[in-house]
Amino acid sequence: MNFAPLPEVQAAAVPSDGFLLDVREDDEWAAGHAEQAVHIPMSELVARFGEVPADQRVHVVCRVGGRSAQVAQYLIAQGLDAVNVDGGMLAWERAGRPLVTDHGGPAVVV
């Protein structure tokens, strides 16, 4: 079987108005996340699939890129335009992209 390579995008290249899907767990999200991100933990994705837009590219991110790669593959299999954010939130932070918290404290990637 031949599999197409998983489409990936560098963290610095994710458009600020793009749909960013963060599939990390609740504690990871709470520590720090991209302001425009939508949080759906990987374990909840199938149940919450309807929250993922089918009419635009979905940029999928986790901590380092493993879980998001699996989610991106799943979304592509469902017919969506999905890409994995290479290097995850650690790459996002290294690229100097902003991080926020819901509680207003300092944001970190855990």
N, C-alpha and C positions, 0 to 999 in steps of 0.2 A: 504494500500500500504506500502511496505517496501522499504525504500531507503537505499542504502549503505552509510555508513558514508563518508563524504568528505575527501579525502586524504589530509593530512597536513604535512608540514615539518617545523622544527625550522629554524629560520633565519641563525643560525650559521652552519646549515647543508647543506645549498644551495651550490652546487659546484661552485667554482670561474669560471669554464668554462661552467657552465650550462646556459640554456636559461632562462633569468629572464624577465618576462613581467610585466612592471609597468603600471597599469591602472588608476593612479591618474590623476587629472586635470593638465593643463599646468602650473598653478601657483605653485602647489605642486611640480611638476617635477623640475621647475626652481629653487626652493629653495634648493633642494638637492636630489640626486638620486644615486643609485648604478652605478658604472662606466660601468659595462657590460650590464646594463638593456636596454631593448627596450621599448620605450614609445608609447603606444597606449591607449589613454583615453578610459574608459569603454564605453562612449557614441559613440565612433568611431569603436568599435571592430567588429561589424557585417560587416561594409563597408570595413574594413581593414583585414578581416579574413585571406586572402591569405598571409599576412605577418607573420603569426604564423606558425612555422614549425610543420609538421605532423610526422616527423621522429625522434623526440627526446622529452624528458620530458620537459614540460613547467611549470616553477615555477612562479606563479602569485602573485603579491604583490600590496597592496594599503597602506593606512596610518595605519589602525589597523586590517584589515583582512575581513571586511564586503563586500566591493565591489569585492575584489579579490576572495572571496568565491563564489559569484554569477558568476563571469567570469569563474572560474575553473569548476563549475558545467556545464556551457554552453559548454565549450571546451570538457569536458568529454562526454557530450551528442552528440557532433559532432564526437566522436570517437578518440579524442586526449588523450594523456597521460599527464594530468595536475594535479598539486598539489597546494594547497593554502599555502602561507608562513604565518604561524601562528603568529599573532601579528603584521604583516605588517612591514612597514618601521620604526615604533617606536621600534619594537623588533630588527630589523636590526641594528639600531643605538645603542641600549642597548647591543647587542652582540659584539659591537666594529667593525662591518663590515664597510669598508670605504664608505664615501659619497663624491660626487663631484658635481660641478655645471658646466654649460656650459660657465659661465662668469668668472670663476676662483676665485670668492669670497668665503667666508666661507659657508659651506654647512650645512643646518639644515633640519629637518623634520617638516613640517607645516601641 
